[in-house]
Structures are given as structure tokens and as C-alpha cells.
Amino acid sequence: MNRLKDLREDNDLKQEDVAKILNISQTNYSKYELEKINIPVETLKKLALFYNTSLDYILGLTNIKKKLK
């Protein structure tokens, strides 16, 4: 997902950094960004909380990068 890559780069993070936060390998995280494997719902929730944005934004359903309340 390009949104994941954009969010990661906007926060000056490497794939390895986000993979550690999610407790997965860098290889698996890379596959998420390249849309080679589906992201589990729990992982999507962790990413939304980490980046303080909505699942809709991460999934590309909206272009509005809302902050979570």
C-alpha cells in the first residue's frame, strides 16, 4: 500500500523500524507495502494507532488524514 510507505517515510522511519513495532520481520512488512500479502485486521489497527490516522485513510477509502480522538 502506497499509503503505508508514505506514512512511514513521512515519519522518517525505515521498514525495519515499523516491523519491530509490529513484531514482524522486515520482509513481511515489505510485502504489506507491496500488497503481496493481506494485512491482518489487528495489524491494521496497530498501524492506525501508531500513525494516529484512520483505517479508511490507510486503506485508501478516503484522502482525509484524520487524527484519532
SVG drawing of the C-alpha trace seen along z (x, -y; Angstrom):
<svg xmlns="http://www.w3.org/2000/svg" viewBox="-14 -15 29 28">
<polyline fill="none" stroke="black" stroke-width="0.4" points="0.0,0.0 1.4,-3.3 -0.2,-4.9 1.8,-2.7 5.0,-3.7 4.0,-7.4 3.1,-7.3 6.4,-5.5 8.5,-8.0 6.6,-11.0 7.8,-9.8 11.4,-9.2 11.1,-5.5 12.7,-2.5 10.7,0.6 12.8,2.3 11.6,-0.3 7.9,0.4 8.4,4.1 9.9,4.0 6.9,2.1 4.6,4.7 6.8,7.5 7.1,9.0 10.0,9.4 11.1,6.6 10.4,9.0 6.8,9.4 6.4,5.7 7.8,5.1 5.2,7.5 2.4,5.4 3.7,2.2 4.0,4.0 0.5,5.5 1.9,9.1 0.1,10.3 -3.0,9.1 -2.5,7.3 -4.3,8.8 -7.0,6.6 -5.2,6.4 -2.0,5.2 -4.1,2.6 -5.4,1.3 -1.9,1.1 -0.8,-0.9 -3.7,-3.3 -3.0,-3.9 0.8,-4.2 0.3,-6.8 -2.7,-8.4 -4.9,-8.1 -8.0,-6.3 -8.2,-2.8 -10.1,-4.5 -7.1,-6.6 -4.7,-3.6 -7.0,-1.5 -7.3,-4.3 -11.1,-4.8 -10.5,-8.5 -7.9,-11.1 -8.5,-12.8 -5.7,-12.0 -7.8,-12.5 -6.2,-12.4 -7.7,-9.8 -9.5,-11.2"/>
</svg>
